[in-house]
């Protein structure tokens, strides 16, 4: 058996890879969400393959006649060693439930599972360590909100205010994925500044366990609806596990008229969270009939229209945007 890196831009390798992936019943989402792909050959035949994106193993497939332990172990250990050479020691894998046991034999632990998929992890960090790193809050009625806040608007402020009124304590989990116009550190800073007066609100980093490339890649990469549904259900199960440890009994979300993916997510939450966690979907905050939206703020920034920006955001967010407008415009131009 020979292990090699597969160049998926080369039709010769891509066709072999695609055939093996599809024979396993896997749907190829987007080659942009692959950092590297490895293949194991027996003579000239591709018998096993695995890819990774950042610290997530994916697109794992083995030809039926080679599905014994040795080929699987070789594939996974090669991928883990490759990531270790890049100083990546905390690794996740998405897999079908029937393959879960194979990963647990190699030291992986289950983070969450649904009837369609399972998320496991291994390495020098775990969901239990993440939970221990979060502040323990007091009170009986503890609620949560998960938000990207790109940037923090009056709509986000309204959602947090409503939760704060109805709760003894509120966790605001901030999506920790730097694929937005506003960097993670900036979004955290804007939410903290915009809720400083709400003493029962605790703004925390969502890590890789809250709407991330790990738990919910379809949030960041356009996907088929059925793929998004599987991922939203898994993300909801991860949240439920965290909620149990933190005694969270309610989650607030905003209604989402503009994003089909977020609408699918809300439906998954409604299905998965109860009865342990109640879901409350609030109507979006408006100015008259104008729905407040972070998308509108980003469009106004792109148009250098600070007057419109000011209409939709708290003073703290507006000051940040005004002081950093040239940097934000440069980021927009770099993306285009």
Secondary structure, 3 states (H helix, E strand, C coil): CEEEECCCCCHHHHHHHHHHHHHCCCCCCCHHHCCEEEEEEECCEEEEEEEEECCEEEEEEECHHHCCHHHHHHHHHHHHHHHHCCCCCEEEEEECHHHHHHHHHCCCEEEEECCCCEEEEEECCCHHHHHHHCCCCCCCCEEEEEECCCCCCHHHHHHHHHHHHHCCEEEEEECCCCCCCCCHHHHHHHHHHHCCCCCCEEEEECHHHCCCCCCCHHHCCCCCHHHHHHHHHHHHHHHHHHHHHHCEEEEEEECCCCCHHHHHHHHHHHHHCCCCCEEEEECCCEECCEECCHHHHHHHHHCCCHHHHHHHCCHHHHHHHHHCHHHHHHHHHHHC
